[in-house]
Amino acid sequence: MLKPHRSRYWLNANPKNPEEFKQQVNQVCHLYEKAQQLYLRGVHIISTDEMTGI
């Protein structure tokens, strides 16, 4: 079972502008929802971690 509260590297977002942050999250989620359709059109969606050493 995942226990993110026990990880010192877990990030809980505390955005300066919550409405802008919500829009950005929605954009990313929308891309992931459409990933399969985009793939069929030759577009590849990838995700990267900003803290690659963890």
PDB file of N, CA, C and O in Angstrom:
ATOM      1  N   MET A   1       0.835  -1.176   0.000  1.00  0.00           N
ATOM      2  CA  MET A   1       0.000   0.000   0.000  1.00  0.00           C
ATOM      3  C   MET A   1       0.887   1.248   0.000  1.00  0.00           C
ATOM      4  O   MET A   1       1.885   1.307   0.718  1.00  0.00           O
ATOM      5  N   LEU A   2       0.522   2.224  -0.795  1.00  0.00           N
ATOM      6  CA  LEU A   2       1.259   3.475  -0.832  1.00  0.00           C
ATOM      7  C   LEU A   2       1.032   4.267   0.446  1.00  0.00           C
ATOM      8  O   LEU A   2      -0.084   4.327   0.962  1.00  0.00           O
ATOM      9  N   LYS A   3       2.092   4.869   0.948  1.00  0.00           N
ATOM     10  CA  LYS A   3       1.998   5.708   2.142  1.00  0.00           C
ATOM     11  C   LYS A   3       2.764   7.008   1.897  1.00  0.00           C
ATOM     12  O   LYS A   3       3.834   7.223   2.466  1.00  0.00           O
ATOM     13  N   PRO A   4       2.206   7.873   1.043  1.00  0.00           N
ATOM     14  CA  PRO A   4       2.933   9.091   0.683  1.00  0.00           C
ATOM     15  C   PRO A   4       3.220   9.996   1.872  1.00  0.00           C
ATOM     16  O   PRO A   4       4.191  10.753   1.843  1.00  0.00           O
ATOM     17  N   HIS A   5       2.408   9.938   2.906  1.00  0.00           N
ATOM     18  CA  HIS A   5       2.629  10.774   4.085  1.00  0.00           C
ATOM     19  C   HIS A   5       3.905  10.384   4.830  1.00  0.00           C
ATOM     20  O   HIS A   5       4.391  11.147   5.664  1.00  0.00           O
ATOM     21  N   ARG A   6       4.450   9.202   4.536  1.00  0.00           N
ATOM     22  CA  ARG A   6       5.668   8.746   5.199  1.00  0.00           C
ATOM     23  C   ARG A   6       6.926   9.065   4.393  1.00  0.00           C
ATOM     24  O   ARG A   6       8.039   8.784   4.836  1.00  0.00           O
ATOM     25  N   SER A   7       6.751   9.643   3.229  1.00  0.00           N
ATOM     26  CA  SER A   7       7.887   9.987   2.379  1.00  0.00           C
ATOM     27  C   SER A   7       8.249  11.450   2.566  1.00  0.00           C
ATOM     28  O   SER A   7       7.379  12.317   2.497  1.00  0.00           O
ATOM     29  N   ARG A   8       9.504  11.730   2.798  1.00  0.00           N
ATOM     30  CA  ARG A   8       9.909  13.127   2.972  1.00  0.00           C
ATOM     31  C   ARG A   8       9.962  13.863   1.641  1.00  0.00           C
ATOM     32  O   ARG A   8      10.122  15.083   1.617  1.00  0.00           O
ATOM     33  N   TYR A   9       9.829  13.140   0.535  1.00  0.00           N
ATOM     34  CA  TYR A   9       9.865  13.761  -0.780  1.00  0.00           C
ATOM     35  C   TYR A   9       8.471  13.981  -1.363  1.00  0.00           C
ATOM     36  O   TYR A   9       8.353  14.488  -2.478  1.00  0.00           O
ATOM     37  N   TRP A  10       7.430  13.619  -0.653  1.00  0.00           N
ATOM     38  CA  TRP A  10       6.073  13.776  -1.159  1.00  0.00           C
ATOM     39  C   TRP A  10       5.735  15.264  -1.255  1.00  0.00           C
ATOM     40  O   TRP A  10       6.047  16.041  -0.352  1.00  0.00           O
ATOM     41  N   LEU A  11       5.106  15.644  -2.340  1.00  0.00           N
ATOM     42  CA  LEU A  11       4.767  17.044  -2.561  1.00  0.00           C
ATOM     43  C   LEU A  11       3.271  17.247  -2.445  1.00  0.00           C
ATOM     44  O   LEU A  11       2.486  16.616  -3.154  1.00  0.00           O
ATOM     45  N   ASN A  12       2.893  18.121  -1.557  1.00  0.00           N
ATOM     46  CA  ASN A  12       1.512  18.570  -1.482  1.00  0.00           C
ATOM     47  C   ASN A  12       1.483  19.978  -2.060  1.00  0.00           C
ATOM     48  O   ASN A  12       2.105  20.895  -1.522  1.00  0.00           O
ATOM     49  N   ALA A  13       0.767  20.138  -3.141  1.00  0.00           N
ATOM     50  CA  ALA A  13       0.738  21.416  -3.840  1.00  0.00           C
ATOM     51  C   ALA A  13       0.179  22.515  -2.944  1.00  0.00           C
ATOM     52  O   ALA A  13      -0.820  22.326  -2.249  1.00  0.00           O
ATOM     53  N   ASN A  14       0.838  23.652  -2.976  1.00  0.00           N
ATOM     54  CA  ASN A  14       0.380  24.836  -2.268  1.00  0.00           C
ATOM     55  C   ASN A  14       0.543  26.008  -3.232  1.00  0.00           C
ATOM     56  O   ASN A  14       1.417  26.855  -3.047  1.00  0.00           O
ATOM     57  N   PRO A  15      -0.305  26.051  -4.265  1.00  0.00           N
ATOM     58  CA  PRO A  15      -0.123  27.042  -5.327  1.00  0.00           C
ATOM     59  C   PRO A  15      -0.428  28.466  -4.858  1.00  0.00           C
ATOM     60  O   PRO A  15      -1.263  28.689  -3.981  1.00  0.00           O
ATOM     61  N   LYS A  16       0.271  29.410  -5.466  1.00  0.00           N
ATOM     62  CA  LYS A  16       0.021  30.819  -5.163  1.00  0.00           C
ATOM     63  C   LYS A  16      -1.311  31.272  -5.745  1.00  0.00           C
ATOM     64  O   LYS A  16      -1.990  32.128  -5.179  1.00  0.00           O
ATOM     65  N   ASN A  17      -1.678  30.682  -6.893  1.00  0.00           N
ATOM     66  CA  ASN A  17      -2.937  31.011  -7.547  1.00  0.00           C
ATOM     67  C   ASN A  17      -3.708  29.706  -7.767  1.00  0.00           C
ATOM     68  O   ASN A  17      -3.502  29.034  -8.777  1.00  0.00           O
ATOM     69  N   PRO A  18      -4.583  29.345  -6.842  1.00  0.00           N
ATOM     70  CA  PRO A  18      -5.281  28.052  -6.935  1.00  0.00           C
ATOM     71  C   PRO A  18      -6.084  27.871  -8.225  1.00  0.00           C
ATOM     72  O   PRO A  18      -6.138  26.763  -8.760  1.00  0.00           O
ATOM     73  N   GLU A  19      -6.700  28.922  -8.727  1.00  0.00           N
ATOM     74  CA  GLU A  19      -7.505  28.791  -9.939  1.00  0.00           C
ATOM     75  C   GLU A  19      -6.623  28.494 -11.151  1.00  0.00           C
ATOM     76  O   GLU A  19      -6.983  27.665 -11.987  1.00  0.00           O
ATOM     77  N   GLU A  20      -5.474  29.159 -11.254  1.00  0.00           N
ATOM     78  CA  GLU A  20      -4.539  28.896 -12.349  1.00  0.00           C
ATOM     79  C   GLU A  20      -3.998  27.467 -12.241  1.00  0.00           C
ATOM     80  O   GLU A  20      -3.877  26.766 -13.246  1.00  0.00           O
ATOM     81  N   PHE A  21      -3.676  27.046 -11.025  1.00  0.00           N
ATOM     82  CA  PHE A  21      -3.174  25.695 -10.799  1.00  0.00           C
ATOM     83  C   PHE A  21      -4.213  24.659 -11.239  1.00  0.00           C
ATOM     84  O   PHE A  21      -3.874  23.664 -11.880  1.00  0.00           O
ATOM     85  N   LYS A  22      -5.471  24.900 -10.890  1.00  0.00           N
ATOM     86  CA  LYS A  22      -6.547  23.984 -11.276  1.00  0.00           C
ATOM     87  C   LYS A  22      -6.642  23.873 -12.796  1.00  0.00           C
ATOM     88  O   LYS A  22      -6.826  22.776 -13.325  1.00  0.00           O
ATOM     89  N   GLN A  23      -6.519  24.989 -13.497  1.00  0.00           N
ATOM     90  CA  GLN A  23      -6.565  24.974 -14.961  1.00  0.00           C
ATOM     91  C   GLN A  23      -5.403  24.161 -15.534  1.00  0.00           C
ATOM     92  O   GLN A  23      -5.586  23.399 -16.483  1.00  0.00           O
ATOM     93  N   GLN A  24      -4.216  24.322 -14.961  1.00  0.00           N
ATOM     94  CA  GLN A  24      -3.043  23.587 -15.433  1.00  0.00           C
ATOM     95  C   GLN A  24      -3.218  22.084 -15.195  1.00  0.00           C
ATOM     96  O   GLN A  24      -2.886  21.276 -16.063  1.00  0.00           O
ATOM     97  N   VAL A  25      -3.730  21.713 -14.038  1.00  0.00           N
ATOM     98  CA  VAL A  25      -3.979  20.298 -13.733  1.00  0.00           C
ATOM     99  C   VAL A  25      -4.988  19.732 -14.721  1.00  0.00           C
ATOM    100  O   VAL A  25      -4.812  18.623 -15.225  1.00  0.00           O
ATOM    101  N   ASN A  26      -6.038  20.488 -14.998  1.00  0.00           N
ATOM    102  CA  ASN A  26      -7.056  20.027 -15.949  1.00  0.00           C
ATOM    103  C   ASN A  26      -6.472  19.837 -17.348  1.00  0.00           C
ATOM    104  O   ASN A  26      -6.852  18.899 -18.049  1.00  0.00           O
ATOM    105  N   GLN A  27      -5.564  20.703 -17.759  1.00  0.00           N
ATOM    106  CA  GLN A  27      -4.921  20.567 -19.074  1.00  0.00           C
ATOM    107  C   GLN A  27      -4.123  19.267 -19.148  1.00  0.00           C
ATOM    108  O   GLN A  27      -4.199  18.541 -20.139  1.00  0.00           O
ATOM    109  N   VAL A  28      -3.367  18.982 -18.107  1.00  0.00           N
ATOM    110  CA  VAL A  28      -2.552  17.758 -18.085  1.00  0.00           C
ATOM    111  C   VAL A  28      -3.452  16.528 -18.079  1.00  0.00           C
ATOM    112  O   VAL A  28      -3.207  15.573 -18.816  1.00  0.00           O
ATOM    113  N   CYS A  29      -4.486  16.548 -17.256  1.00  0.00           N
ATOM    114  CA  CYS A  29      -5.408  15.403 -17.195  1.00  0.00           C
ATOM    115  C   CYS A  29      -6.092  15.193 -18.540  1.00  0.00           C
ATOM    116  O   CYS A  29      -6.279  14.055 -18.972  1.00  0.00           O
ATOM    117  N   HIS A  30      -6.463  16.275 -19.199  1.00  0.00           N
ATOM    118  CA  HIS A  30      -7.100  16.171 -20.510  1.00  0.00           C
ATOM    119  C   HIS A  30      -6.152  15.507 -21.522  1.00  0.00           C
ATOM    120  O   HIS A  30      -6.577  14.672 -22.320  1.00  0.00           O
ATOM    121  N   LEU A  31      -4.875  15.881 -21.483  1.00  0.00           N
ATOM    122  CA  LEU A  31      -3.904  15.259 -22.380  1.00  0.00           C
ATOM    123  C   LEU A  31      -3.802  13.759 -22.141  1.00  0.00           C
ATOM    124  O   LEU A  31      -3.758  12.977 -23.091  1.00  0.00           O
ATOM    125  N   TYR A  32      -3.765  13.355 -20.869  1.00  0.00           N
ATOM    126  CA  TYR A  32      -3.678  11.924 -20.563  1.00  0.00           C
ATOM    127  C   TYR A  32      -4.933  11.187 -21.001  1.00  0.00           C
ATOM    128  O   TYR A  32      -4.856  10.042 -21.449  1.00  0.00           O
ATOM    129  N   GLU A  33      -6.090  11.832 -20.876  1.00  0.00           N
ATOM    130  CA  GLU A  33      -7.331  11.202 -21.335  1.00  0.00           C
ATOM    131  C   GLU A  33      -7.308  10.975 -22.846  1.00  0.00           C
ATOM    132  O   GLU A  33      -7.853   9.985 -23.334  1.00  0.00           O
ATOM    133  N   LYS A  34      -6.690  11.874 -23.575  1.00  0.00           N
ATOM    134  CA  LYS A  34      -6.660  11.810 -25.034  1.00  0.00           C
ATOM    135  C   LYS A  34      -5.401  11.123 -25.573  1.00  0.00           C
ATOM    136  O   LYS A  34      -5.195  11.085 -26.786  1.00  0.00           O
ATOM    137  N   ALA A  35      -4.570  10.589 -24.703  1.00  0.00           N
ATOM    138  CA  ALA A  35      -3.278  10.033 -25.117  1.00  0.00           C
ATOM    139  C   ALA A  35      -3.407   8.960 -26.192  1.00  0.00           C
ATOM    140  O   ALA A  35      -2.651   8.963 -27.163  1.00  0.00           O
ATOM    141  N   GLN A  36      -4.353   8.047 -26.030  1.00  0.00           N
ATOM    142  CA  GLN A  36      -4.509   6.964 -27.000  1.00  0.00           C
ATOM    143  C   GLN A  36      -4.915   7.514 -28.373  1.00  0.00           C
ATOM    144  O   GLN A  36      -4.369   7.100 -29.396  1.00  0.00           O
ATOM    145  N   GLN A  37      -5.858   8.431 -28.391  1.00  0.00           N
ATOM    146  CA  GLN A  37      -6.291   9.037 -29.660  1.00  0.00           C
ATOM    147  C   GLN A  37      -5.150   9.807 -30.310  1.00  0.00           C
ATOM    148  O   GLN A  37      -4.965   9.744 -31.526  1.00  0.00           O
ATOM    149  N   LEU A  38      -4.385  10.533 -29.498  1.00  0.00           N
ATOM    150  CA  LEU A  38      -3.250  11.289 -30.031  1.00  0.00           C
ATOM    151  C   LEU A  38      -2.178  10.346 -30.580  1.00  0.00           C
ATOM    152  O   LEU A  38      -1.562  10.632 -31.606  1.00  0.00           O
ATOM    153  N   TYR A  39      -1.959   9.221 -29.893  1.00  0.00           N
ATOM    154  CA  TYR A  39      -0.973   8.242 -30.348  1.00  0.00           C
ATOM    155  C   TYR A  39      -1.322   7.731 -31.744  1.00  0.00           C
ATOM    156  O   TYR A  39      -0.446   7.581 -32.595  1.00  0.00           O
ATOM    157  N   LEU A  40      -2.597   7.466 -31.968  1.00  0.00           N
ATOM    158  CA  LEU A  40      -3.035   6.980 -33.267  1.00  0.00           C
ATOM    159  C   LEU A  40      -2.809   8.018 -34.369  1.00  0.00           C
ATOM    160  O   LEU A  40      -2.759   7.679 -35.551  1.00  0.00           O
ATOM    161  N   ARG A  41      -2.673   9.283 -33.969  1.00  0.00           N
ATOM    162  CA  ARG A  41      -2.411  10.357 -34.923  1.00  0.00           C
ATOM    163  C   ARG A  41      -0.920  10.713 -34.978  1.00  0.00           C
ATOM    164  O   ARG A  41      -0.532  11.681 -35.631  1.00  0.00           O
ATOM    165  N   GLY A  42      -0.088   9.920 -34.285  1.00  0.00           N
ATOM    166  CA  GLY A  42       1.355  10.125 -34.340  1.00  0.00           C
ATOM    167  C   GLY A  42       1.927  11.020 -33.253  1.00  0.00           C
ATOM    168  O   GLY A  42       3.091  11.413 -33.324  1.00  0.00           O
ATOM    169  N   VAL A  43       1.120  11.349 -32.243  1.00  0.00           N
ATOM    170  CA  VAL A  43       1.574  12.203 -31.136  1.00  0.00           C
ATOM    171  C   VAL A  43       1.827  11.312 -29.928  1.00  0.00           C
ATOM    172  O   VAL A  43       0.985  10.483 -29.580  1.00  0.00           O
ATOM    173  N   HIS A  44       2.973  11.476 -29.289  1.00  0.00           N
ATOM    174  CA  HIS A  44       3.332  10.673 -28.121  1.00  0.00           C
ATOM    175  C   HIS A  44       3.314  11.552 -26.872  1.00  0.00           C
ATOM    176  O   HIS A  44       3.938  12.613 -26.843  1.00  0.00           O
ATOM    177  N   ILE A  45       2.608  11.113 -25.858  1.00  0.00           N
ATOM    178  CA  ILE A  45       2.524  11.810 -24.586  1.00  0.00           C
ATOM    179  C   ILE A  45       3.445  11.077 -23.606  1.00  0.00           C
ATOM    180  O   ILE A  45       3.329   9.866 -23.420  1.00  0.00           O
ATOM    181  N   ILE A  46       4.356  11.824 -22.986  1.00  0.00           N
ATOM    182  CA  ILE A  46       5.242  11.222 -21.986  1.00  0.00           C
ATOM    183  C   ILE A  46       5.185  12.051 -20.704  1.00  0.00           C
ATOM    184  O   ILE A  46       4.782  13.214 -20.720  1.00  0.00           O
ATOM    185  N   SER A  47       5.582  11.455 -19.630  1.00  0.00           N
ATOM    186  CA  SER A  47       5.631  12.129 -18.341  1.00  0.00           C
ATOM    187  C   SER A  47       7.059  12.018 -17.799  1.00  0.00           C
ATOM    188  O   SER A  47       7.693  10.968 -17.904  1.00  0.00           O
ATOM    189  N   THR A  48       7.543  13.094 -17.230  1.00  0.00           N
ATOM    190  CA  THR A  48       8.866  13.067 -16.612  1.00  0.00           C
ATOM    191  C   THR A  48       8.768  13.568 -15.173  1.00  0.00           C
ATOM    192  O   THR A  48       7.886  14.355 -14.832  1.00  0.00           O
ATOM    193  N   ASP A  49       9.663  13.111 -14.363  1.00  0.00           N
ATOM    194  CA  ASP A  49       9.713  13.512 -12.965  1.00  0.00           C
ATOM    195  C   ASP A  49      10.764  14.601 -12.823  1.00  0.00           C
ATOM    196  O   ASP A  49      11.875  14.469 -13.337  1.00  0.00           O
ATOM    197  N   GLU A  50      10.419  15.670 -12.130  1.00  0.00           N
ATOM    198  CA  GLU A  50      11.369  16.765 -11.956  1.00  0.00           C
ATOM    199  C   GLU A  50      12.512  16.379 -11.033  1.00  0.00           C
ATOM    200  O   GLU A  50      13.580  16.987 -11.092  1.00  0.00           O
ATOM    201  N   MET A  51      12.310  15.388 -10.188  1.00  0.00           N
ATOM    202  CA  MET A  51      13.343  14.953  -9.252  1.00  0.00           C
ATOM    203  C   MET A  51      13.768  13.544  -9.637  1.00  0.00           C
ATOM    204  O   MET A  51      13.430  12.575  -8.957  1.00  0.00           O
ATOM    205  N   THR A  52      14.508  13.440 -10.725  1.00  0.00           N
ATOM    206  CA  THR A  52      14.859  12.131 -11.283  1.00  0.00           C
ATOM    207  C   THR A  52      15.748  11.294 -10.385  1.00  0.00           C
ATOM    208  O   THR A  52      15.813  10.077 -10.558  1.00  0.00           O
ATOM    209  N   GLY A  53      16.437  11.907  -9.427  1.00  0.00           N
ATOM    210  CA  GLY A  53      17.341  11.157  -8.560  1.00  0.00           C
ATOM    211  C   GLY A  53      16.639  10.413  -7.449  1.00  0.00           C
ATOM    212  O   GLY A  53      17.285   9.691  -6.689  1.00  0.00           O
ATOM    213  N   ILE A  54      15.338  10.570  -7.334  1.00  0.00           N
ATOM    214  CA  ILE A  54      14.601   9.913  -6.238  1.00  0.00           C
ATOM    215  C   ILE A  54      14.044   8.611  -6.718  1.00  0.00           C
ATOM    216  O   ILE A  54      13.390   7.900  -5.955  1.00  0.00           O
TER     217      ILE A  54
END
